[in-house]
């Protein structure tokens, strides 16, 4: 159509690391820490993003998309919780794909969280 242009995509200006260079753990916001699971693939790219979400000083956090049931990943998530001085209050999944949900039940049991 004449005179119609696509809007600019703000993601084009983001300074993102190249594939394979994401840090394993990153504080994204005061409320959110991302822990990258060690399951890199064509579908997960650098790995599944697991999020530790909680208000600083609250003593609790929610895990979102725990990812694979992997001992090293669990240790990294436990370290992120400890850095926040928080316990896991709940484990949530955004959808049923195994790379997001595999650890939900075992980690819920591990942390004593729904």
VEXDREN-2710 file (C-alpha; in Angstrom, 1 decimal):
% VEXDREN-2710
k/r/px/py/pz
1/UNK/0.0/0.0/0.0
2/UNK/1.4/3.4/-0.9
3/UNK/2.2/5.6/2.1
4/UNK/2.1/2.7/4.6
5/UNK/5.3/1.7/6.4
6/UNK/5.9/-1.0/9.0
7/UNK/6.6/0.3/12.5
8/UNK/10.2/0.2/13.8
9/UNK/11.0/-2.9/15.8
10/UNK/12.6/-1.7/19.1
11/UNK/14.3/-5.1/19.5
12/UNK/16.7/-4.1/16.7
13/UNK/18.4/-1.7/19.1
14/UNK/18.9/-4.2/21.9
15/UNK/22.5/-5.0/22.7
16/UNK/22.2/-8.8/23.0
17/UNK/25.1/-11.2/23.3
18/UNK/25.8/-13.7/20.5
19/UNK/24.5/-17.2/20.8
20/UNK/26.4/-19.2/23.3
21/UNK/27.5/-16.1/25.3
22/UNK/24.6/-15.5/27.6
23/UNK/25.7/-15.6/31.3
24/UNK/24.4/-18.5/33.3
25/UNK/22.9/-16.2/35.8
26/UNK/21.8/-12.6/35.4
27/UNK/19.9/-10.1/37.5
28/UNK/17.4/-8.6/35.0
29/UNK/15.5/-6.4/37.3
30/UNK/15.4/-6.0/41.1
31/UNK/12.6/-8.5/41.1
32/UNK/13.9/-11.0/38.5
33/UNK/17.0/-13.2/38.2
34/UNK/17.4/-15.4/35.1
35/UNK/19.1/-18.7/35.4
36/UNK/20.0/-20.3/32.1
37/UNK/19.6/-24.1/32.0
38/UNK/22.4/-26.2/30.5
39/UNK/20.2/-27.6/27.7
40/UNK/21.3/-25.6/24.7
41/UNK/19.8/-26.8/21.4
42/UNK/18.3/-25.6/18.2
43/UNK/15.0/-25.2/20.0
44/UNK/16.3/-23.6/23.3
45/UNK/19.2/-21.7/21.8
46/UNK/21.5/-21.0/24.8
47/UNK/19.2/-23.0/27.1
48/UNK/15.9/-22.6/28.8
49/UNK/15.4/-19.4/30.8
50/UNK/14.4/-20.1/34.4
51/UNK/13.2/-17.1/36.3
52/UNK/13.5/-16.5/40.1
53/UNK/11.0/-13.8/40.8
54/UNK/10.5/-12.1/44.2
55/UNK/10.6/-8.8/46.0
56/UNK/13.9/-8.0/47.5
57/UNK/13.9/-8.6/51.3
58/UNK/10.6/-10.6/51.1
59/UNK/12.4/-13.9/51.9
60/UNK/10.5/-15.8/49.2
61/UNK/10.5/-16.1/45.5
62/UNK/8.6/-18.0/42.7
63/UNK/10.4/-20.1/40.1
64/UNK/9.0/-19.7/36.6
65/UNK/9.7/-22.3/34.0
66/UNK/12.1/-24.5/36.0
67/UNK/13.4/-26.2/32.9
68/UNK/15.1/-29.6/32.9
69/UNK/15.5/-31.7/36.0
70/UNK/19.2/-31.3/36.1
71/UNK/21.4/-31.3/39.2
72/UNK/23.7/-28.5/38.0
73/UNK/20.7/-26.4/37.0
74/UNK/19.1/-27.0/40.4
75/UNK/22.3/-25.9/42.1
76/UNK/22.4/-22.7/40.1
77/UNK/18.8/-22.0/41.0
78/UNK/19.4/-22.7/44.6
79/UNK/22.4/-20.3/44.5
80/UNK/20.1/-17.6/42.9
81/UNK/17.6/-18.1/45.7
82/UNK/20.4/-17.9/48.4
83/UNK/21.7/-14.7/46.8
84/UNK/18.2/-13.2/47.3
85/UNK/17.9/-14.7/50.8
86/UNK/14.8/-16.3/49.6
87/UNK/13.1/-19.7/49.7
88/UNK/11.0/-21.1/46.9
89/UNK/7.4/-20.4/47.6
90/UNK/6.0/-21.9/44.3
91/UNK/7.0/-23.4/41.0
92/UNK/5.1/-22.1/37.9
93/UNK/5.2/-23.2/34.3
94/UNK/4.2/-21.1/31.3
95/UNK/3.4/-24.0/29.1
96/UNK/3.8/-27.8/28.9
97/UNK/6.9/-28.2/26.8
98/UNK/9.5/-30.4/28.6
99/UNK/12.3/-27.9/28.3
100/UNK/10.1/-25.6/30.5
101/UNK/8.2/-28.0/32.7
102/UNK/10.3/-31.2/33.4
103/UNK/11.6/-30.1/36.8
104/UNK/8.3/-28.6/38.0
105/UNK/7.1/-31.6/40.1
106/UNK/10.5/-32.8/41.4
107/UNK/11.6/-29.3/42.3
108/UNK/8.2/-28.5/43.9
109/UNK/8.7/-31.6/46.0
110/UNK/12.4/-30.7/46.7
111/UNK/11.4/-27.2/47.9
112/UNK/8.2/-28.2/49.5
113/UNK/6.4/-25.8/47.2
114/UNK/3.2/-26.1/45.0
END
